[in-house]
Structure formats: structure tokens, C-alpha cells
Amino acid sequence: MTGAETDSQRRQAETIVIGNVLVLDHANTTAEALAVADGRIVAMGRRDDVMQRRGHATRVHDFGQRTIIPGFNDTHAHSDGLGLKTLRPSLEDARSIADIQKRISELVHQTPRGEWIVTMPIGAPPFYWDADKTLTEGRYPNRHELDQVAPDHPVCIASPSGYWGEPPCYTVLNSLALKLNGIDRNTVPRAPGLEILKDGDGEPTGVIVERNYLRMVEPDLLPAVPRFTLEDRIKGLRQSLPMFLDKGTTSVYEGHGCSPDVIAAFRELRERDELTLRAGLVLSPAWLASSDAEYAMRNWLSWARGSGLGDDTLRISGIFVGYGGNPRFTEVANKNIGDTGWSGCLVNMNTPSDYEELCMLAGKHGLRLHTLASDKLHEVVPILERVAKHYPIGQRRWVIEHISKANPRDIQAIKALGVAVTLIPAHYLWKVGHTFADLADDELDMLSPAKALSDLGVPVSAATDAVPNDPLFCMWTMLARKDRRTGKIMGARGAVSNETALRLLTVNGAWLTFDEHQKGPLLPGYFADLAVLSGNPLTASAEGLLDINCVATMVGGHWRHGAPD
């Protein structure tokens, strides 16, 4: 607050929040209190000064020494998927095949004869690693064991996605489910990485193994298994929102692309005023060939240009275009193009030449484009450099996501291009870090290269990818860089400071939705989006971050989690 304010500018606060405020502006300002009115911050500073905004109706919430930060902005959240997992019956308490049979039997009595019973995977959520080892028998049930309790109901015990956990993943079916999906001793999967296990007589056991990260078992082999409906996605999204708010997340950004049903679910909740955090979505296009793509870009995607359409709560802009991938996956996926499963985005894989053609078309038609690079950054960057000779992709805020391996040349090129980056540190440093263990030390330093990108001033943010959806855990991975299996440090010189990690998870993401002048730091005029934490993430040790929890979450001046009295 300044003495230069006039009486008309000195607005009475609706809410005053007191605590250890980390503003996260360029000057690293700290404060003792914030005043909020009409969904925005109207003052921040010393407690006594801010309390001058107090009126007879002002609510004052004093959090003592707890730390108040800008709300987390999860820029690759898969925010709709967590809730979907609550819609199917759980088997997480099963410790034997008999336990599974008992649970299936209970579901049989609740389900009309002949209708499908589809459950969550065997094992412990959220990752379902080594699920067979959690059972007394050390193996998955077979179709005959499921038939004993469900002879007249098709049963599918779904596999986890490789992106939740780690391949191989297992789907289990009973005999009726095999029959309804046309699976017999002669069935051969079209997609690579799938195996139908057989018994000694060559008959399917009911167990299907998937060794792909990308989930292909349903589109390839299980056409009869019920898919998520639009109503399921609306229910799932409604269930997901509290899970993110509970972690202090006030904004999500889905740069991986969203299917029409996912976009419809977000719109439905927005129109009902039930979308309790801010969401930026990117379109997952459904074209089958470049000719379809050009028609779509020219004739009906003009609304997605620039910052797109929407409001401060829900905005949709740009398209996702995938790079690389097995062409057989594309062939299978294109025959099931509306089937997005848990991911909520359409399978989009392109050869290098097709990808470059689509990038050129996006440039031609003024669209911003998102690409998931993974370990192919060295192939993606030269293509974007060629596109940038023709179109201003940096000004249009193109985005490269999910970078694993990188090298100094490509990082410098990203800076020159002016494109943004979103990183998934927990995936590459913790979850599958062991797969990069053979890299040289200097190469490990560039794995999920938050430090290199930040040091160059690239617009970079970090995201959870819902593995898990905890930004503080994600922050820990950027500091500790520790592989979950071996404990190996995945490039010590790639670790970032607490401040850099916190910025990547909060204020930096506003750039992706063109909101950097109204969302992010806790400054007057900016959205009152904040999280109250039990500890200070700037002074905590790496391991200490894991002991911090979110006490309360405010979005647009409204308490959405942990609402204080």
C-alpha cells in the first residue's frame, strides 16, 4: 500500500488473509497480509497497513506463521482422469484371488444378469506396480476363477495405463468377456506390445499383457468393453476438482490436448458454475490425414487461434500435434478415434514428414501448437526451426512438453525460437529414472532440464502429470532428482533452487494462458488465487518438502478447500 492511494482506490476488503506471504514477484517480496475484493488482490504488505481495509463485513483469516503462496498451476495435469478412477469398483484391498472372487461376487449381486462388470486394476493405487506380487498366489486370476463367481456376467479387470505405473500391465477377462470381444485361440493382436496368454492347450487364460506405455488393449482387442460416456466424464471431472484443490492447485493447463468429450465436460461444469479452479485446455484434433487437418484448420479452427475462446475460468486455445510413435498404434487408434480411455486425449502420432507438414499448416493458419517431445527433442527442434523461418511460432506461444533427454544445443535453440516448455520432472527423474541410468553424468544433468531452461530465461513451467497430482512432490523431484528404484541421483548439477522450482509450479504457468499480467504473483490487481501451506517451501530441505501440506486453497477470492471459520 502506498500513501499515494486516493480514498476511492482504498477499497474495502471482502477478505483479509494474514500469514507469511510469498508474493513471488520479480523482487521476491514478502508480506504479512493480503486484502481481497471482487476476486482480486487489492492490497498486500504489512499487517497493520492491510488491516486498514477492514470494514464491518470484512472476513479476517489469520494463519499465523503458515506460508501463503500463489496457487499452484499444474500445466500438464490430466485433471479429468483422477475422478474417472473413482467411478469403477476398486480391488485395492484384495490380497488373494479369493478376495477378488469375493468382490466380483458382490458386484454380480448388484448388477443385472448379462451386464458388464468392469473394475479398477488389481493392486495398490495410484500406480498399481507389481500387482501380482500383492496377491498370495503371486499371479493374476484366470478366466475359470472369474467364471466361478460370474458365469453370466462379462467381467473385465482393467489394467493400469503404463503412464500411471509402468509396463507390463495386465487385463483380466472371464470367458463371457473373451467371447463378447471375439478373442479365441486364433486371435492375434494388431498392435505390437500386446500378448494374449494361453494355457497348455493353446486356449486364452483370460490374461492379456500390455508392454506399451500407450494403452492399446482396449482399442485393439476389447471393442465390447464399455467406454466412458460423456456423463461419466462430467462426473469424473466433478470428483477430480477437490483432489487438485486439496493440493493447493488453483489452475490446470492441459497442453496434451483434450478430446471433445473432455472439453464438453469442462464446459458443462463451467456453465453450471461448478468449475472451482481455472482451466486452460488445448484441442486434441480428430483428423485422419493432413488433408483433413488443413480443412479443419482453415474452416473451423479459427476460434482456437491466439488466446482462443473462453473466460478467466475456462479458456481453450491451440492444438496438440504428436511427434513419432509406432504407425501401427495410429492405425488401430484411427479405427477407434473417439475412444480416449483414461487419458482424455486422442492418439495423435505422426512421422517426421507428416509432423512437419502439420506444423507448417498450423503456422499458415495462425494456430499455436503443442508437441510432446519425450526423448525426441533433438528431432523436434530442427523441424520447429524450419517452421520458424516462415511463421512466428514464438510470438504465438508454441509449446514443447514432456522433455526427457536434452542437450545444450537444443536448449539454446528453444530459447532462440521463443517457444515455451512444460516439464514433467516426477515422471523422468523419479518414476522411470532408472531407464536413463546409463547416461553420462553431463547427460543426466540435462534430464528434465529445468535448471538449463530457467538459467536461459525460457518460459518454462513444471507439472505433475498426476503421478501423483501433488505439486510439492513434483518440487521435491526437481531438488532431489532421485530415482525411485535405485535411489540414484539423476544429475546433481541439474537440480534447481527452491525458488526456481516453486516458480515453475506457480507463477510461470500463467504465460501459457496469456494471463501473466493478471495471474501468478500475489500483487494488487492479480487474481486472488492462493494456497496456504503448513510450511515454507522456500526454506524447507528437499526432504522437508514432503512433510508440507496444503491447509487451505482460495480461487478468485473464494475458499475452495479448507475454508477457515
C-alpha positions in Angstrom: 0.0 0.0 0.0 1.2 3.5 -0.7 0.3 6.9 0.6 -0.5 8.0 -3.0 -3.7 6.0 -3.0 -6.9 8.0 -3.0 -9.9 7.2 -0.9 -11.7 5.8 -3.9 -8.7 3.5 -4.6 -8.6 2.3 -1.0 -11.2 -0.3 -1.5 -12.7 -2.1 1.5 -11.7 -5.7 1.6 -14.1 -8.5 1.5 -11.4 -10.8 2.9 -8.1 -10.3 4.6 -5.6 -13.1 4.8 -2.8 -13.0 7.3 0.3 -15.1 7.2 3.8 -15.4 5.9 3.1 -14.3 2.3 5.5 -15.2 -0.5 4.4 -12.8 -3.3 6.7 -14.4 -5.9 7.0 -11.2 -7.9 10.3 -10.3 -9.6 11.6 -8.6 -6.4 10.8 -11.7 -4.2 8.7 -9.5 -2.0 7.3 -10.9 1.2 4.3 -9.6 3.1 2.3 -10.1 6.3 -1.2 -9.9 4.9 -3.3 -9.6 1.7 -6.6 -7.9 1.1 -9.1 -9.3 -1.4 -12.1 -7.8 -3.1 -14.1 -8.9 -6.2 -11.9 -11.9 -6.7 -8.6 -10.0 -6.9 -5.9 -8.8 -4.5 -6.4 -5.1 -3.7 -3.5 -4.7 -1.3 -0.6 -6.6 0.2 2.0 -5.6 2.7 2.4 -5.1 6.5 -0.4 -6.4 8.6 -1.3 -3.1 10.2 -1.5 -1.4 6.8 -3.6 -4.1 5.2 -6.0 -4.1 8.2 -6.9 -0.5 7.3 -9.0 -2.1 4.5 -11.2 -3.8 7.1 -14.8 -3.0 7.2 -17.7 -4.2 9.2 -18.3 -7.1 6.8 -14.7 -8.0 6.2 -13.7 -11.6 7.0 -10.2 -11.8 8.5 -8.4 -15.1 8.4 -5.2 -15.3 10.4 -3.0 -18.2 9.6 -0.2 -17.2 11.9 3.2 -18.4 10.7 1.8 -20.6 7.9 3.0 -19.7 4.5 0.8 -18.2 1.8 1.9 -18.7 -1.8 0.4 -18.2 -5.3 -1.8 -21.1 -6.1 -0.1 -24.0 -7.9 -0.6 -24.0 -11.7 -0.4 -27.6 -12.8 0.5 -27.3 -16.5 0.1 -30.9 -17.5 -2.4 -32.2 -15.0 -4.7 -34.8 -16.7 -7.2 -33.2 -14.3 -10.2 -35.1 -15.5 -8.6 -38.6 -15.1 -8.3 -38.8 -11.3 -12.1 -38.6 -10.8 -12.7 -41.2 -13.5 -10.8 -43.7 -11.4 -13.4 -43.3 -8.6 -16.3 -44.4 -10.9 -15.3 -48.0 -11.2 -15.3 -50.6 -8.3 -11.9 -50.9 -6.6 -10.0 -54.1 -5.9 -7.2 -52.4 -3.9 -7.9 -54.3 -0.7 -7.7 -57.7 -2.4 -4.8 -59.7 -1.2 -5.6 -63.0 -2.8 -7.6 -64.5 -5.7 -10.2 -65.5 -3.2 -10.6 -61.8 -2.2 -11.0 -60.8 -5.9 -13.6 -63.5 -6.3 -15.5 -62.3 -3.3 -15.5 -58.7 -4.6 -16.7 -59.8 -8.1 -19.4 -62.0 -6.5 -20.6 -58.9 -4.6 -20.8 -56.9 -7.8 -22.7 -59.8 -9.5 -25.4 -59.5 -7.0 -25.6 -55.7 -7.7 -25.6 -56.0 -11.5 -28.4 -57.2 -13.8 -27.6 -60.5 -15.5 -25.7 -60.1 -18.7 -24.4 -56.6 -18.0 -20.7 -55.8 -17.8 -18.7 -55.7 -14.6 -15.6 -53.5 -15.2 -13.3 -52.9 -12.2 -10.2 -50.9 -11.4 -6.9 -52.8 -11.6 -5.6 -55.2 -9.1 -3.0 -53.7 -6.7 -2.4 -50.5 -4.8 -3.3 -47.1 -6.3 -2.2 -44.8 -7.7 0.5 -46.8 -9.6 -0.5 -50.5 -9.3 3.1 -51.6 -9.6 3.9 -55.3 -9.4 0.2 -56.1 -8.7 0.6 -59.8 -8.9 3.1 -59.7 -6.1 0.4 -58.2 -3.8 -1.6 -61.4 -4.1 -0.9 -64.5 -2.0 -0.7 -66.7 -5.1 1.8 -64.3 -6.8 -0.2 -64.4 -10.0 -3.3 -63.0 -11.6 -6.6 -64.9 -11.6 -7.6 -66.7 -14.8 -10.9 -66.8 -16.6 -12.0 -70.0 -14.9 -11.6 -68.5 -11.5 -13.7 -65.5 -12.6 -16.3 -67.8 -14.2 -16.8 -69.5 -10.8 -18.4 -66.3 -9.4 -19.6 -64.6 -12.6 -20.7 -67.2 -15.1 -23.5 -64.9 -16.6 -21.8 -61.5 -16.4 -18.9 -60.4 -18.7 -16.1 -59.3 -16.3 -13.1 -57.1 -17.2 -10.5 -56.3 -14.6 -8.9 -53.3 -16.2 -5.2 -52.8 -16.5 -3.5 -49.6 -15.3 -2.1 -47.4 -18.0 1.7 -47.6 -18.5 1.6 -43.8 -17.8 0.1 -44.4 -14.4 2.5 -47.1 -13.4 5.0 -48.9 -15.6 4.6 -51.7 -18.2 3.9 -54.5 -18.3 0.3 -54.0 -17.4 -2.3 -56.8 -17.2 -6.0 -57.0 -18.1 -8.1 -60.0 -16.9 -11.3 -61.3 -18.5 -13.7 -64.1 -17.8 -14.9 -66.5 -20.5 -18.0 -64.5 -21.4 -15.9 -61.3 -21.8 -13.5 -63.1 -24.1 -16.4 -64.4 -26.2 -18.1 -61.0 -26.5 -14.8 -59.5 -27.7 -14.2 -62.3 -30.2 -11.0 -63.5 -28.5 -10.1 -67.1 -29.0 -7.0 -69.3 -29.6 -6.6 -67.8 -33.1 -6.8 -64.1 -32.1 -3.6 -62.1 -33.0 -3.3 -58.5 -31.7 -2.8 -55.9 -34.4 -0.9 -53.6 -32.2 2.6 -54.6 -31.1 3.3 -55.0 -27.4 0.2 -57.0 -26.7 0.1 -60.6 -25.7 -2.8 -62.9 -25.1 -1.6 -65.5 -22.6 -2.5 -69.1 -23.4 -2.8 -72.3 -21.4 -1.2 -75.6 -22.2 -3.9 -76.4 -24.7 -3.4 -73.1 -26.5 -6.6 -71.5 -25.1 -6.7 -67.9 -23.7 -6.2 -67.9 -20.0 -8.1 -64.6 -19.8 -5.0 -62.5 -19.1 -3.7 -60.0 -21.6 -0.3 -58.4 -21.2 0.4 -54.9 -22.4 4.1 -53.8 -22.7 3.3 -50.4 -24.2 3.1 -47.1 -22.3 0.3 -46.1 -24.6 -2.8 -48.1 -23.7 -3.7 -50.2 -26.8 -5.5 -53.2 -25.3 -9.0 -51.6 -25.4 -9.0 -50.2 -29.0 -7.3 -53.3 -30.4 -8.8 -56.2 -28.6 -11.7 -55.1 -26.4 -14.4 -53.4 -28.5 -17.2 -54.7 -26.4 -15.9 -53.4 -23.0 -18.0 -50.3 -22.1 -16.2 -47.0 -22.6 -16.5 -43.8 -20.5 -19.6 -41.8 -21.6 -19.9 -38.0 -21.6 -21.8 -38.2 -18.4 -19.0 -40.3 -16.8 -16.5 -37.7 -17.8 -18.7 -34.9 -16.2 -19.0 -37.0 -13.0 -15.3 -37.8 -13.1 -14.3 -34.2 -13.5 -16.5 -33.2 -10.7 -14.8 -35.8 -8.5 -11.3 -34.6 -9.6 -11.6 -31.0 -8.7 -11.4 -31.4 -4.9 -8.4 -33.6 -5.3 -6.5 -30.8 -7.0 -7.7 -28.1 -4.7 -6.7 -30.2 -1.7 -3.1 -29.9 -3.0 -3.3 -26.1 -3.4 -3.7 -26.3 -7.2 -5.8 -23.3 -8.4 -5.1 -23.6 -12.2 -4.6 -26.5 -14.5 -3.4 -26.5 -18.1 -4.0 -29.5 -20.4 -1.5 -29.0 -23.2 -1.6 -32.7 -24.1 -4.9 -32.0 -25.8 -8.4 -32.7 -24.8 -11.0 -34.8 -26.7 -14.4 -33.3 -27.5 -16.0 -35.1 -24.6 -13.4 -33.8 -22.1 -13.9 -30.2 -23.4 -17.7 -30.7 -23.1 -17.3 -31.9 -19.5 -15.3 -28.8 -18.6 -17.8 -26.6 -20.4 -20.7 -28.3 -18.6 -19.2 -27.6 -15.2 -18.3 -24.0 -16.2 -21.9 -23.3 -17.3 -23.2 -24.7 -14.0 -20.7 -22.6 -12.1 -19.2 -25.8 -10.7 -15.7 -25.4 -12.2 -13.9 -24.4 -9.0 -10.4 -23.9 -10.4 -9.1 -22.2 -13.6 -8.6 -24.4 -16.6 -6.7 -23.9 -19.9 -7.4 -26.5 -22.5 -5.8 -27.4 -25.8 -7.8 -29.2 -28.5 -6.9 -32.8 -29.4 -7.8 -32.9 -33.1 -9.6 -35.9 -34.6 -8.4 -35.7 -38.2 -7.1 -38.8 -40.1 -4.9 -37.2 -42.7 -3.2 -33.9 -43.5 -5.9 -33.1 -46.0 -8.5 -33.3 -43.2 -6.1 -31.2 -41.0 -5.9 -28.4 -43.4 -9.7 -28.3 -43.9 -10.2 -28.2 -40.2 -7.6 -25.5 -39.6 -8.9 -23.3 -42.4 -12.6 -23.8 -41.9 -13.4 -24.4 -38.3 -10.5 -23.8 -36.0 -10.2 -20.1 -36.3 -11.7 -19.8 -32.8 -8.6 -21.6 -31.4 -6.2 -19.0 -32.7 -4.2 -16.8 -30.4 -5.5 -16.9 -26.9 -8.6 -18.8 -28.1 -12.1 -18.5 -26.6 -13.3 -18.5 -23.1 -13.0 -16.5 -19.9 -10.8 -16.3 -16.8 -12.1 -19.6 -15.6 -12.1 -21.7 -18.7 -10.1 -21.0 -21.9 -9.5 -23.2 -24.9 -6.7 -22.3 -27.4 -4.4 -24.1 -29.7 -4.0 -27.7 -30.9 -1.9 -30.7 -29.9 0.1 -32.5 -32.6 2.1 -35.6 -31.7 5.5 -36.5 -32.9 6.7 -40.0 -33.7 5.2 -43.2 -32.3 4.5 -46.6 -33.9 2.4 -46.2 -37.0 0.6 -49.4 -36.1 -0.7 -47.6 -33.0 -2.1 -44.9 -35.2 -3.8 -47.4 -37.5 -5.5 -49.1 -34.5 -6.4 -45.8 -32.9 -7.8 -44.3 -36.0 -10.4 -47.1 -36.2 -11.5 -46.1 -32.6 -10.9 -42.4 -32.9 -13.4 -41.4 -30.3 -12.1 -43.8 -27.7 -9.8 -41.8 -25.4 -9.9 -44.0 -22.4 -8.3 -42.7 -19.2 -6.1 -40.1 -21.0 -8.9 -37.9 -22.3 -6.9 -37.1 -25.4 -6.9 -38.6 -28.8 -4.0 -40.7 -30.0 -2.0 -38.4 -32.3 1.2 -39.9 -33.8 3.0 -38.6 -36.9 6.0 -39.5 -38.9 8.6 -36.7 -39.0 7.5 -35.6 -42.5 3.8 -35.6 -41.6 4.6 -33.8 -38.3 6.5 -31.1 -40.2 3.6 -30.7 -42.7 1.1 -30.3 -39.8 3.4 -27.7 -38.2 3.6 -25.8 -41.4 -0.2 -25.9 -41.7 -0.7 -24.7 -38.2 1.7 -21.8 -38.9 -0.1 -21.0 -42.1 -3.5 -20.8 -40.3 -2.3 -18.9 -37.3 -2.7 -21.7 -34.7 -0.5 -22.3 -31.7 0.8 -25.8 -31.5 1.8 -28.2 -28.6 4.1 -31.2 -29.0 5.1 -33.9 -26.6 8.8 -34.4 -27.3 9.9 -37.0 -24.7 13.4 -38.3 -25.8 13.0 -36.9 -29.4 13.7 -33.3 -28.6 16.8 -33.5 -30.9 14.4 -34.4 -33.8 11.6 -32.0 -33.0 13.8 -28.8 -32.6 15.2 -28.8 -36.2 11.7 -29.1 -37.5 10.5 -26.2 -35.4 13.5 -24.2 -36.6 12.4 -24.7 -40.2 8.8 -23.8 -39.4 10.0 -20.6 -37.6 11.7 -19.4 -40.8 8.2 -19.0 -42.2 5.9 -18.3 -39.2 6.3 -16.5 -35.8 5.9 -19.6 -33.6 7.4 -17.9 -30.6 5.0 -15.0 -30.7 2.2 -17.5 -31.0 3.4 -19.2 -27.8 4.0 -22.7 -29.2 4.8 -25.2 -26.5 7.1 -28.3 -26.2 6.1 -30.6 -23.5 7.3 -33.7 -21.6 11.0 -33.3 -22.4 13.2 -36.1 -21.0 16.7 -36.0 -22.5 18.1 -32.8 -23.9 21.4 -31.3 -25.0 22.8 -27.7 -24.8 22.4 -27.1 -28.5 18.6 -27.8 -28.4 18.1 -25.8 -25.2 19.8 -22.8 -26.9 17.6 -23.4 -29.9 14.4 -23.4 -27.8 15.5 -20.0 -26.3 16.1 -18.6 -29.8 12.7 -19.9 -31.0 10.9 -18.2 -28.2 8.7 -21.3 -27.5 7.6 -22.4 -24.1 8.3 -25.7 -22.3 6.4 -27.7 -19.7 8.3 -30.3 -17.8 7.2 -33.5 -16.0 10.0 -34.0 -13.5 8.4 -36.7 -11.4 8.0 -38.9 -14.4 11.5 -38.8 -15.8 13.6 -38.2 -12.6 11.7 -40.4 -10.1 9.2 -42.7 -11.8 11.3 -44.0 -14.7 14.7 -42.5 -13.8 16.3 -46.0 -13.9 15.7 -46.2 -17.6 18.2 -43.4 -18.0 20.8 -44.8 -15.6 23.4 -45.5 -18.3 23.6 -41.8 -19.4 26.8 -40.0 -18.7 26.8 -37.5 -15.8 26.6 -34.5 -18.1 23.7 -36.1 -19.9 21.9 -36.8 -16.6 22.3 -33.1 -15.7 20.2 -32.4 -18.8 17.4 -34.9 -17.9 14.2 -32.9 -17.5 16.3 -29.8 -17.8 14.6 -27.3 -15.5 17.8 -25.6 -14.5 19.2 -25.2 -18.0 16.0 -23.8 -19.3 15.4 -21.5 -16.3 19.0 -20.2 -16.5 18.5 -19.2 -20.1 15.2 -17.4 -19.4 13.0 -19.8 -21.4 9.3 -19.6 -20.4 9.2 -23.0 -18.6 6.8 -24.5 -16.1 6.5 -27.8 -14.4 3.6 -30.2 -14.0 2.6 -33.3 -12.1 1.1 -35.4 -14.9 -1.0 -36.8 -12.0 1.9 -39.1 -11.0 0.9 -38.1 -8.3 -1.0 -34.8 -8.5 1.0 -33.2 -5.7 3.0 -30.1 -6.7 5.1 -30.4 -3.6 6.2 -33.9 -4.5 7.0 -32.6 -8.0 9.0 -29.8 -6.4 10.9 -32.4 -4.4 11.8 -34.3 -7.5 13.3 -31.2 -9.1 15.6 -30.7 -6.0 16.4 -34.3 -5.1 16.4 -35.8 -8.7 16.3 -39.3 -7.1 15.2 -42.4 -8.9 12.6 -44.4 -7.0 14.1 -47.8 -7.6 17.8 -47.3 -7.1 18.0 -44.0 -5.2 20.5 -42.8 -7.8 20.8 -39.0 -8.2 19.8 -38.3 -11.8 22.3 -35.5 -12.4 23.1 -33.5 -9.3 24.1 -30.4 -11.3 20.6 -30.3 -12.9 18.9 -29.6 -9.5 17.2 -26.3 -9.2 16.8 -24.0 -6.2 13.7 -24.0 -4.1 12.7 -20.7 -5.5 13.1 -21.8 -9.2 11.1 -25.0 -8.5 8.3 -23.0 -6.8 8.1 -20.5 -9.6 7.9 -23.3 -12.2 4.9 -24.7 -10.3 3.1 -21.5 -9.7 3.6 -18.1 -11.4 5.4 -19.4 -14.6 2.4 -21.3 -15.9 0.3 -18.1 -16.4 2.3 -17.5 -19.7 0.6 -20.5 -21.3 -2.9 -18.9 -21.0 -1.8 -15.3 -21.8 -2.5 -14.4 -18.2 0.9 -13.3 -16.9 -0.4 -9.8 -16.2 -3.3 -11.0 -14.0 -2.5 -14.4 -12.7 0.5 -15.6 -10.7 2.2 -13.3 -8.2 0.2 -12.1 -5.2 0.2 -8.5 -6.3 -2.7 -5.9 -6.3 -4.8 -6.3 -9.4 -4.0 -10.0 -9.8 -6.4 -12.9 -9.2 -6.8 -13.9 -5.6 -5.6 -17.5 -6.2 -3.5 -18.7 -3.4 -2.6 -21.7 -1.3 -1.9 -21.8 2.5 0.8 -24.3 3.3 1.8 -25.8 6.7 5.5 -24.9 6.0 7.7 -22.7 3.9 8.7 -24.3 0.6 11.5 -21.8 0.1 13.3 -22.7 3.3 12.5 -26.4 3.6 15.0 -29.0 2.7 14.3 -31.2 -0.3 13.0 -34.0 2.0 11.2 -31.4 4.2 9.0 -30.5 1.3 7.4 -33.9 1.6 6.2 -33.0 5.1 4.4 -29.8 4.0 0.7 -30.0 3.3 -1.9 -27.6 2.0 -4.1 -26.1 4.7 -6.5 -24.0 2.6 -6.9 -23.0 -1.1 -8.5 -19.9 -2.4 -9.6 -19.3 -6.1 -10.8 -15.9 -7.2 -11.4 -14.8 -3.6 -13.4 -17.9 -2.7 -12.2 -20.6 -0.3 -12.3 -23.9 -2.3 -10.5 -26.1 0.2 -10.0 -26.0 3.9 -12.3 -23.0 4.2 -11.5 -21.3 7.6 -14.1 -20.2 10.1 
